[in-house]
Every structure is written in structure tokens, then in C-alpha cells.
Amino acid sequence: MPYRSDMDNINIILDTNVLFAGLYSSTGASFQILRLISRSKIKPVISTTLLFEYEDVFKT
């Protein structure tokens, strides 16, 4: 596999635990993932099922 010098066009599935941890604390790896998403370095991929899971986690 060739070496990638940039992270363009990388798609990820963002687990609810990573999303929660990244929003809760700005010092961990989860926050760094959210930072990469906000800078368009990586792209989250989401399904309807995962969207409902996010909703359930953040409802409380």
C-alpha cells in the first residue's frame, strides 16, 4: 500500500463513546478526532441506525 502523506478522503464510523468523550473533554484522543473532522481531514460516515444511537446517548 502506498504511503499517504495526507488524510484526505478518509471515512470513519464514529462510535458514540468517542463522540461523547470528545465533546466532554478537550484533552484526549477523542477530541483530536473531532478536531480532524471539523478541519475536514477525515469524514464521518453515518447510518440511520447510528443517528438514532447518537440521539439516545445524548438525550439524557
Phi, psi and omega in degrees: 000132180292152178290136177256121179273346178228172183249023180294146175066026174266122179260139178227155169256119186267110179296148181300326179295321179292317179299312180299312182297321180292327178280334183280323185223140180260016183249355186254180180295326179298320177295322179296324176296315178297323177297317178297323177295315182295336178266008179060029176276328174227157185238122177284141176249134186227144175249168177299319180299315180293323177300318177294325177294316175303315181300315179298319182294319186267359176292323186277000000 
